[in-house]
């Protein structure tokens, strides 16, 4: 292995320090968790900052830095911001583009579907357990962008200072779960609705949708596999949704594991 000559001069390059900062941002949440015993407040912001500085370092590495200037640094920053934005857009492309969802959504049918009462009996306590009850509105900084949230993860129309009773929160959660269920069912085939969706599995998939959104869950590999008849594979794919800000979050791992177990309940 050959050591780079005049390593001190190399360490003056902003590309090197940008990569060092990117690495530090990637590993900082792990140290924070080890010290504080909880996740960092905004993993999405940390992840995007790490991506930017990583790209900044790579672009800067290709630029002559022997005569650094403010204008040259600004050019590198603009290129890096554009490339980082492109990477984030590509990562957020709908699953349809990747061939993970049928071109036509399945029509809604109630054949073989559990009743609302059966569904809520399982879905409500399960979702409530993972969302946690907060009767006063708080700013959820883990979400990107941060959003005012109340009760069991409710965000629609929530404003700072809003308060609700526990009963109001429970009623709100039930209504929301049914709404998410109706929306998600449009992504299931008639065969899935008729024969592959008992109340437990229905609750598991709706729990995923309540956490990541109807479109995200509906266009997921989990739904695609279930529609194809691969029930075990569909349940397992629920567990893939365990990241925030590009990194695995322990709380999401535990939540997904619970949903996977609920999804597989009753399978041989």
C-alpha positions as CSV (number, residue, x, y, z in Angstrom):
1,X,0.0,0.0,0.0
2,X,1.4,3.4,-1.0
3,X,0.9,6.3,1.3
4,X,-0.1,9.6,-0.5
5,X,2.9,12.0,-0.3
6,X,2.4,15.2,1.6
7,X,-0.7,14.1,3.4
8,X,-1.0,17.4,5.2
9,X,-1.6,19.2,2.0
10,X,-4.3,16.7,1.1
11,X,-6.0,17.4,4.4
12,X,-6.5,21.0,3.5
13,X,-8.8,20.0,0.7
14,X,-12.5,20.8,1.4
15,X,-13.5,17.5,-0.4
16,X,-11.7,15.4,2.2
17,X,-13.3,17.3,5.2
18,X,-16.7,17.1,3.4
19,X,-16.4,13.3,3.2
20,X,-15.3,13.2,6.9
21,X,-18.4,15.3,7.8
22,X,-20.6,13.0,5.7
23,X,-19.3,9.9,7.6
24,X,-19.7,11.6,10.9
25,X,-23.4,12.4,10.1
26,X,-24.1,8.8,9.1
27,X,-22.7,7.4,12.4
28,X,-23.7,10.2,14.8
29,X,-27.2,8.7,15.3
30,X,-25.7,5.4,16.4
31,X,-23.6,7.2,19.1
32,X,-26.6,9.3,20.1
33,X,-28.7,6.2,20.6
34,X,-25.9,4.5,22.6
35,X,-25.6,7.6,24.8
36,X,-29.3,8.7,25.1
37,X,-31.1,5.4,24.6
38,X,-33.4,7.0,22.0
39,X,-33.5,7.9,18.4
40,X,-32.2,11.2,17.1
41,X,-34.9,13.8,16.7
42,X,-34.8,14.2,12.9
43,X,-33.2,11.2,11.1
44,X,-34.5,12.5,7.7
45,X,-32.6,15.8,8.1
46,X,-29.5,14.0,9.2
47,X,-29.6,11.6,6.3
48,X,-30.1,14.3,3.7
49,X,-27.3,16.3,5.1
50,X,-25.0,13.3,5.1
51,X,-25.9,12.7,1.4
52,X,-25.2,16.3,0.5
53,X,-21.8,16.4,2.1
54,X,-20.9,13.0,0.6
55,X,-21.8,14.2,-2.9
56,X,-20.0,17.5,-2.2
57,X,-16.9,15.6,-1.3
58,X,-17.0,13.5,-4.4
59,X,-17.6,16.5,-6.7
60,X,-14.9,18.5,-4.9
61,X,-12.4,15.6,-5.3
62,X,-12.7,16.0,-9.1
63,X,-12.1,19.8,-8.9
64,X,-8.6,21.4,-8.8
65,X,-8.4,22.7,-5.2
66,X,-4.8,24.0,-5.3
67,X,-6.2,27.6,-5.6
68,X,-9.4,27.5,-3.6
69,X,-11.8,30.3,-4.1
70,X,-15.3,31.2,-2.8
71,X,-16.7,31.0,-6.4
72,X,-15.3,27.5,-7.0
73,X,-16.7,26.3,-3.7
74,X,-20.1,27.7,-4.6
75,X,-20.0,25.9,-7.9
76,X,-19.2,22.6,-6.2
77,X,-22.0,23.3,-3.7
78,X,-24.6,23.9,-6.5
79,X,-23.6,20.8,-8.4
80,X,-23.7,18.7,-5.2
81,X,-27.1,20.1,-4.2
82,X,-28.4,19.2,-7.7
83,X,-27.0,15.7,-7.6
84,X,-28.3,15.1,-4.1
85,X,-31.7,16.3,-5.1
86,X,-31.6,13.9,-8.1
87,X,-30.6,11.0,-5.9
88,X,-33.5,11.7,-3.5
89,X,-36.0,12.0,-6.4
90,X,-34.8,8.7,-7.8
91,X,-35.2,7.0,-4.4
92,X,-38.7,8.4,-4.2
93,X,-39.9,7.3,-7.6
94,X,-43.2,5.5,-7.4
95,X,-43.0,1.7,-7.4
96,X,-45.0,1.7,-10.6
97,X,-42.0,3.0,-12.5
98,X,-40.0,0.0,-11.1
99,X,-42.7,-2.4,-12.2
100,X,-43.9,-3.2,-8.7
101,X,-47.6,-2.5,-9.1
102,X,-50.3,-3.5,-11.7
103,X,-51.3,-0.8,-14.2
104,X,-55.0,-1.0,-13.1
105,X,-56.1,-0.9,-9.5
106,X,-58.4,-3.6,-8.4
107,X,-62.1,-2.5,-8.0
108,X,-63.3,-2.5,-4.4
109,X,-65.3,-5.5,-3.4
110,X,-66.5,-6.6,0.0
111,X,-66.6,-10.3,-0.9
112,X,-64.9,-12.3,1.9
113,X,-63.6,-9.2,3.6
114,X,-63.8,-9.0,7.4
115,X,-66.5,-6.8,8.9
116,X,-65.5,-3.3,10.1
117,X,-66.1,-4.4,13.7
118,X,-63.8,-7.5,13.3
119,X,-61.1,-5.3,11.7
120,X,-61.2,-2.6,14.3
121,X,-61.1,-5.1,17.2
122,X,-57.6,-6.0,16.0
123,X,-56.4,-2.9,14.2
124,X,-57.2,-0.3,16.8
125,X,-55.2,-1.6,19.8
126,X,-52.4,-2.7,17.6
127,X,-52.0,0.7,15.9
128,X,-52.6,2.6,19.2
129,X,-49.8,0.6,20.8
130,X,-47.2,1.7,18.3
131,X,-48.5,5.3,17.7
132,X,-48.8,6.2,21.4
133,X,-51.4,8.6,22.8
134,X,-50.7,12.3,22.9
135,X,-53.7,14.4,23.8
136,X,-51.9,17.7,23.2
137,X,-50.6,18.6,19.7
138,X,-46.8,18.2,19.3
139,X,-44.4,18.8,16.5
140,X,-43.3,15.5,15.1
141,X,-39.6,16.1,14.0
142,X,-39.0,12.6,12.8
143,X,-41.5,13.2,10.0
144,X,-40.1,15.0,6.9
145,X,-41.0,17.8,6.9
146,X,-41.9,18.1,10.6
147,X,-45.7,18.2,11.1
148,X,-48.0,18.9,14.0
149,X,-49.4,15.7,15.4
150,X,-51.9,14.7,18.0
151,X,-53.7,11.6,19.5
152,X,-52.5,8.4,17.7
153,X,-50.5,10.0,15.0
154,X,-53.2,12.2,13.6
155,X,-51.9,15.1,11.4
156,X,-54.8,16.2,9.3
157,X,-55.8,19.8,10.2
158,X,-53.8,19.6,13.5
159,X,-52.5,22.9,14.8
160,X,-50.2,24.0,17.6
161,X,-52.2,24.0,20.9
162,X,-54.9,21.5,19.9
163,X,-56.1,19.2,22.7
164,X,-58.4,16.2,22.7
165,X,-59.7,13.7,25.3
166,X,-58.7,10.1,25.2
167,X,-62.1,9.1,24.0
168,X,-62.0,11.6,21.2
169,X,-58.6,10.3,20.2
170,X,-59.9,6.7,20.1
171,X,-62.9,7.7,17.9
172,X,-60.6,9.6,15.6
173,X,-58.3,6.6,15.3
174,X,-61.1,4.3,14.4
175,X,-62.4,6.6,11.7
176,X,-58.9,7.0,10.3
177,X,-58.2,3.3,10.2
178,X,-61.4,2.7,8.3
179,X,-60.5,5.4,5.8
180,X,-57.0,4.0,5.3
181,X,-58.5,0.5,4.9
182,X,-60.8,1.7,2.2
183,X,-58.0,3.4,0.4
184,X,-55.6,0.5,0.6
185,X,-58.2,-2.1,-0.5
186,X,-58.2,-0.5,-3.9
187,X,-54.7,-1.9,-4.4
188,X,-55.8,-5.4,-3.7
189,X,-57.1,-7.8,-6.3
190,X,-60.5,-9.4,-6.0
191,X,-58.8,-12.7,-5.2
192,X,-56.8,-11.1,-2.4
193,X,-59.9,-9.5,-0.9
194,X,-61.9,-12.7,-1.2
195,X,-59.4,-15.3,0.2
196,X,-56.1,-13.7,1.5
197,X,-57.2,-11.0,3.8
198,X,-58.5,-12.2,7.2
199,X,-58.9,-9.5,9.9
200,X,-55.4,-10.0,11.3
201,X,-53.7,-9.6,7.9
202,X,-55.9,-6.8,7.0
203,X,-54.9,-5.0,10.2
204,X,-51.2,-5.6,9.5
205,X,-51.3,-4.1,6.1
206,X,-53.5,-1.2,7.2
207,X,-51.1,-0.6,10.1
208,X,-48.3,-0.3,7.5
209,X,-50.4,2.1,5.4
210,X,-51.2,4.2,8.5
211,X,-47.5,4.6,9.1
212,X,-46.1,5.1,5.6
213,X,-49.2,6.3,3.6
214,X,-51.7,4.5,1.4
215,X,-49.8,5.0,-1.8
216,X,-46.5,3.9,-0.3
217,X,-48.1,0.7,1.1
218,X,-50.4,0.1,-1.9
219,X,-47.5,0.2,-4.4
220,X,-45.2,-1.8,-2.2
221,X,-43.7,-5.2,-2.9
222,X,-45.7,-6.5,0.1
223,X,-49.0,-5.8,-1.6
224,X,-47.7,-7.0,-5.0
225,X,-46.6,-10.3,-3.5
226,X,-49.9,-10.8,-1.7
227,X,-51.8,-10.1,-4.9
228,X,-49.7,-12.7,-6.6
229,X,-50.6,-15.3,-4.0
230,X,-47.3,-15.2,-2.1
231,X,-48.8,-14.6,1.4
232,X,-45.6,-15.4,3.3
233,X,-43.5,-13.3,1.0
234,X,-46.0,-10.4,1.2
235,X,-45.9,-10.5,5.0
236,X,-42.1,-10.6,5.1
237,X,-41.9,-7.6,2.8
238,X,-43.8,-5.5,5.3
239,X,-40.7,-5.8,7.4
240,X,-38.6,-3.9,4.8
241,X,-40.2,-0.6,5.8
242,X,-37.9,-0.1,8.8
243,X,-35.9,3.0,7.7
244,X,-36.2,6.8,8.3
245,X,-33.7,9.2,6.8
246,X,-31.9,6.4,5.0
247,X,-31.1,4.4,8.2
248,X,-32.7,1.6,10.1
249,X,-34.6,2.8,13.1
250,X,-35.0,0.4,16.0
251,X,-38.6,1.5,16.8
252,X,-39.6,0.9,13.2
253,X,-37.9,-2.5,13.3
254,X,-40.0,-3.5,16.3
255,X,-43.2,-2.1,14.8
256,X,-42.6,-4.0,11.5
257,X,-41.8,-7.2,13.3
258,X,-45.1,-7.0,15.1
259,X,-47.0,-6.4,11.9
260,X,-45.2,-9.3,10.2
261,X,-46.2,-11.6,13.0
262,X,-49.8,-10.3,12.9
263,X,-49.8,-10.8,9.1
264,X,-48.7,-14.4,9.4
265,X,-51.1,-15.3,12.1
266,X,-52.9,-18.5,11.1
267,X,-50.5,-19.5,8.4
268,X,-49.2,-23.1,8.4
